[in-house]
Amino acid sequence: MARAPYKRVHKHGKGRGNELTVICSYCGKKVPKYKTFTQIRSVNVLDASMRKEMSRNNVMIPSSKLHVCLSCARHRKISQPLKSRKSKRKA
């Protein structure tokens, strides 16, 4: 039995068909995790006296991780298509 002349590589998942899916935070669509953009959103404290009190007591401000699908990321301008290629052309 002949061996394949190349090595099979499954880049996205642990194996075939086992890709982890996450739910988009904006539209609720199920998307494979490697296709999403992640955003970390934290709570902003506007009151100055509360901010000083939190810094004195070393209170941790909670943050949440958002997964955004490709279409929502383009709509909300989180990612812009071909932006990196355009900046390379100028240089």
C-alpha positions in Angstrom: 0.0 0.0 0.0 1.5 3.3 -1.1 1.7 6.2 1.3 0.5 9.7 0.4 3.3 12.0 -0.8 2.1 14.7 1.5 1.1 15.1 5.1 -2.6 15.6 5.9 -3.1 18.6 8.1 -6.5 19.6 9.7 -5.9 23.2 10.5 -9.2 24.4 12.0 -10.5 21.7 14.3 -9.2 18.9 16.5 -10.3 16.4 13.9 -12.7 16.2 11.0 -16.2 17.5 11.8 -15.4 18.5 15.4 -15.2 22.3 15.0 -16.2 24.2 18.1 -19.2 26.5 17.3 -20.0 29.7 19.2 -23.0 32.0 19.0 -22.5 35.6 17.7 -23.1 38.1 20.4 -25.0 40.5 18.1 -27.1 38.4 15.7 -27.2 35.0 17.5 -25.9 33.0 14.5 -23.9 29.8 15.1 -20.5 30.2 13.6 -17.3 28.1 13.8 -14.9 29.7 16.4 -12.0 30.2 14.0 -14.3 32.5 11.8 -15.2 34.8 14.6 -13.6 38.1 15.9 -13.3 38.4 19.6 -13.9 41.6 21.5 -13.3 42.2 25.1 -15.7 44.7 26.6 -15.3 46.1 30.1 -17.5 48.2 32.3 -16.6 51.9 32.3 -17.2 53.8 35.6 -18.1 57.4 34.9 -18.4 58.7 38.4 -15.0 60.0 39.5 -15.4 59.4 43.2 -16.4 55.7 42.6 -13.3 55.3 40.3 -11.0 56.6 43.1 -12.7 54.3 45.6 -12.2 51.3 43.3 -8.6 52.1 42.7 -7.9 52.3 46.4 -9.6 49.0 47.2 -8.1 47.2 44.2 -11.6 46.2 43.0 -11.5 44.1 39.8 -13.8 45.5 37.1 -15.6 42.7 35.3 -15.1 42.2 31.5 -16.9 40.0 29.0 -15.6 38.3 25.9 -17.8 38.8 22.8 -17.7 36.6 19.7 -18.7 38.4 16.6 -19.5 36.7 13.2 -18.0 38.0 10.0 -21.1 39.8 8.7 -21.7 41.6 12.0 -18.0 42.5 12.2 -18.1 44.1 8.8 -21.4 45.9 9.6 -20.1 47.3 12.8 -16.7 48.1 11.3 -14.7 45.9 13.6 -13.0 44.4 10.6 -12.6 46.1 7.2 -11.9 43.9 4.2 -8.6 44.4 2.4 -7.4 47.1 4.9 -4.1 45.4 5.7 -3.4 44.9 1.9 -4.0 48.6 1.2 -1.6 49.7 3.9 1.1 47.4 2.5 0.7 48.9 -1.0 1.3 52.5 0.2 4.6 51.6 1.9 
